[in-house]
Amino acid sequence: MKQTAGTLLYRRNEKALEVLLVHPSGNYNRKAPWSIPKGLPDEGEALEDAARRETLEETGITAGALASLGFIDYTKSRKRVHCFAGPAPAQAQPKPTSWEVDRAEFLSLPEAKALIHPDQKVFIDKLEGLLALQ
């Protein structure tokens, strides 16, 4: 099974909690769902390190402290996605910094839940649970 790793960075603005998601680039992906910034680990690279690198490569944002939200297995492609969550840097301004994504944005939770890949929605639910405990 192919392993990938990514982050679900969040921030609180004056109104609500927002999470950072990316949209894949390419004409064929116009209607594709959004995703956490993620990718394949390099050989010997720890999953959390891969998640940090992929987030920086895709959004230009350096992740700080992270906590594991576990993993999900895509129902169709037999790919395992590991997710790590943490607060976004205070003045983070995401932008697509890789050919792989055409958008990188902080989205409100309702908007993120509507746009994220259905198999990844559980990560937002887990983040809400984690933050409720803090």
N, C-alpha and C positions, 0 to 999 in steps of 0.2 A: 504494500500500500504506500503510495506517495505521501510524504509528510510535508506540510507547509506550516509557517508560523507568521503571526501578525499581531498587531496591537489594536486595542479599542481605547483610544485616548479620549478623555472627556474634559469638559470645562463647565463651570457654572457661570452664566451671565446673570444680569439683574432679573431676568424672567424665568429661566428654566435651565435644565441640564442639557448639554449638547454633546454629541459624539462625532469623532472624525471618521468619515468614510471616503472611499475613492470610487470612481467609476472607470471601468476599463475603456481604453481607447479603441478606435477602429470603427469603420462604418458598420460592420457586422455586429458590433456591440451596442449600437444606438439604443436598443431597448433592453439591454442586459441589466440585471440588478446591480446595485452598488455592493461594496464589500469593505471589510476591514483592510487596511494596507497589509499585504502579506506576500510571501513568496517562499521559494525553496531554500533550505539551509545549504550552505556550502559544505563540502566534505569535512567532517569533524567539527563543524560549527554547532554550538549549543542552540537549542530552539529559541530561547529568549534573546540571545545575541542576533540570531537571524531575524527575529521579529523587529528588533531595534533597527537593524541595518535596512531592512525592507521599508520600514516606515520612513526613515531618512531618505532613502533612494526615491520613494514614490511621492513624498509630500514635502520634503525639505525640513521636517520637524524632528528634533532629537528628543527621544522619549527619556523621561526621568525614571523614578521608582515605578516598578511594575509588579503586579500580582497575577498569578495564573488564574484564568477562567476555565481551564480544562481544554477539551477538544471536542470537535464534532466530526463525524464522517459524512461526507456528501453521499446522498442516496444514489446518485447516478454514476459518478465518475470514480468511485472508490478512492477518494482523496481524503486524507485526514488533515484538518485545520486546527492548529493549536493557537490559542488566543491569550494574550497578556494585556491587562488593563492598568491604566494609570492616569494621573492628571496630566493634562497638556501643559507645557510651559506657559507662563502667564500671558505673554504677548505673541503667542504662536499665530502665524499667518500662513496656513497651508496653501500650497500651490502644486500643480502637477510638475514633478521634476524628473519624470521618466516617460519614455515613449509608451509605457504600459498603461498609463492612466491619462484621461483627458479632463478629469475634475477631481479636486480634493477639497472637501468642505466640512465645516462643523454644521451638523444638522440637529434640529430638535428631536427629542425621542420619538414623538409620533411620526414625524417625517422620516426619520431613520428606519423605524420599524416598517413603514410602508415601502421603502426603497431597497432595503438590504436583501441580499440573497436569502431566501426562505430558510435554508439550512443554518444560516449564521444568526438568525434572529435570537436564538437562545443566548448568545453572548450578551446582547443588550439586556435580556431578562436577568442573567446572572450578575451583570454590572449593577443593575438596580438593587438586587438583593445585597450585594456587597456594600454598596453605599448606604443602604438602609441600616446596616449594622454599625456604621461609623458615627 
